[in-house]
Amino acid sequence: MHFSHSPGLWADFPELVPGVLCATGLHAPAQVDAAVEGFQAIARSRLAAVGSESELPEVQAWRRAFSRLGLKPTQYRCAAESLLRRFKKEGTLPRIHPLIDLCNAASLAFAIPVAVFDVAQVAGWLQVRRAGGQENYLAFSGETERPEPGEVVFADAQDHAHARRWTHRQSRLSAIRNETAGVLIVAEGLHATAAGDVPRLLQALSQALGQAWPVSPISRVLTAQAPRFDFG
């Protein structure tokens, strides 16, 4: 299996810094409270220093990207901004699954979208690209949607769209569940310091994963010159 971004997407967003991490041998029972609380403390500190999460440079960069894609930034927010808005309002996030809780908390701390996929539900490979119109997306409601042509999706070899509108909404198909054993985690930054921040995020997540599960994560930062990550 492999992961990549399409050449067209690299051409449109040369500032993109994608980080990928894979791990196998996970199981649901795990203690991640300390790591989650540590990430959330960083997020609280960062939010306290700004008037709104929209002022964070990481979020601003994604808002500009969504505008370039023809999306209204206040209607379609990247996953990190949505998490920060909820966290700021409620003071915490609901616990869902140890791995999801950990990735959400890391996303809060770094203000960078983090997606996590159950690789058993991905067919062949996964590429971030513009939709051709033939892809199918399984919403969490159970309904099947058809992404619009030109929309940025995470698509596999069978034209399953595992995320819509780039970092806005993930599919139910490859969502993490209790029986998930192997995962692919993708973090994408577009801001000026992403080249330093994304590796730090990967390192922090790798350390937290290794403390919670008997796993040895493999991670890499991709570039337009080396855009492919082989895993599995």
C-alpha positions, 0 to 999 in steps of 0.5 A, a space after each residue: 500500500 502507499 499514500 501520496 498527493 497528486 502532482 496537480 495538488 502539489 502544483 496548486 499548493 507548493 507550500 504543503 508539508 504532509 507528514 505521515 505515520 503508520 503503526 500496526 498492532 493497536 488495540 482499543 484498551 490503552 491509557 492515553 490520559 496523560 498525553 491527551 491532557 498534555 496536548 490539551 494544556 498546550 492548546 489552552 495556552 495557545 488559545 489564551 494568547 489569541 482572540 480567536 482560533 482563527 488568528 492562529 497562523 496554521 488555521 489562517 493558512 487553511 482558510 486561505 487554501 479553502 478560499 482558493 478551492 472556492 469554499 467559504 472558510 466559515 462554512 467549511 472549516 479544516 478539522 483542526 479549526 473545528 476541534 479548536 472551536 469546540 474545545 474553546 467553547 466546552 473546555 474539553 473534547 468527548 472521548 471516543 477511542 484512545 487513538 482518536 482522542 490522542 490524534 484529536 488532542 495533538 491536532 489541538 496542540 499544533 492547530 494542524 489537521 490530523 486524519 487517522 485511517 483504518 488501513 484495513 478499509 483502504 483499497 490498495 492505496 490512498 491519494 489526496 487528489 481532485 475528485 473526478 465525479 465517480 467517487 463514493 463517500 460514506 457519511 457517518 449518517 450511513 448515507 452515500 454521497 458523491 463528491 463534486 468533480 474538482 473537490 479535493 478528496 482522499 481516494 483509494 484504488 476503488 474510488 472510495 473517498 475517505 475524506 471530503 473537502 480535503 481536511 474538512 470531513 472524514 468518511 465512516 468507511 475507514 473510521 477507527 473502531 475497536 477492532 482496528 489494528 493498523 492505521 495511517 495517520 496524516 497531518 498536513 500543514 500549509 503555514 510558514 513554519 510547517 516544515 518544522 511543526 509537522 515533524 514535531 507533531 509526528 515525533 510527539 504522536 510517535 512517542 505517545 503511541 509507543 507509550 500507549 501500545 506495543 507499537 513502533 510507528 514509522 513516519 515520514 515528511 513528504 515533499 513534491 520531490 519525494 511524494 510517496 509513502 509506502 506502508 503495510 
